[in-house]
């Protein structure tokens, strides 16, 4: 072997064909040790060329070849070992492999799906059920106003006028006794009819049921405008005429304890003061019917 690592060729020109340190070799043909060595004839030399058996190969050459073969085998082994280690390192452990697969599955599940969900089969149409009506809240009907029936021999017009007297007195808050006195007084003065006056043609311009000629007396209580009871228009209104009478009655001291005729005469100053007493019983019936 040379210094540069190449093998010496034993048959190269300028090198001896034989070396004294060559060991005897075994003949390939008969397996016997031979001491004969073959030498190459020089170019142009006469004589037969002798074949050198394998045993005559230079020992150093055999050592180098053996060393090179071992080196190559070692490199191949190292390469295989290295590739095996690399494969084992690259191959993930079972737990890591499971985690990796789970991560891949989760990633694939998180991607947008192009497929649509299967349509739910529509149920067969059912007959439309009529919704039950909601129960209405129970509303108590307002009681119808009670029809007041004429009593005590009065007709419908007279009873209606008596009703207006009683309702006006209730609005004032007077007691029942005052209502009876007022109805009895109107029975005596006008027979419960709203009178106009022939002396005051103006009074006939307002609703009325009769015409009288007793001076300028008008209305249910025959009150005179000239005496300060009010204007003709006011006295022709049954409600106003009732309030005027009851207000004057309340000004009489102890009127609640006075006989009906005395209390009425104190207000009316009539020429026939005892005439009011005859209507007390009928007036009581009328007020009772109206008040219910």
Beta strands, then each sheet from edge to edge (+ up, - down):
strand 1: 25-26
strand 2: 33-34
strand 3: 195-197
strand 4: 210-212
strand 5: 217-218
strand 6: 223-224
sheet 1: 1+ 2-
sheet 2: 3+ 4+
sheet 3: 5+ 6-
end
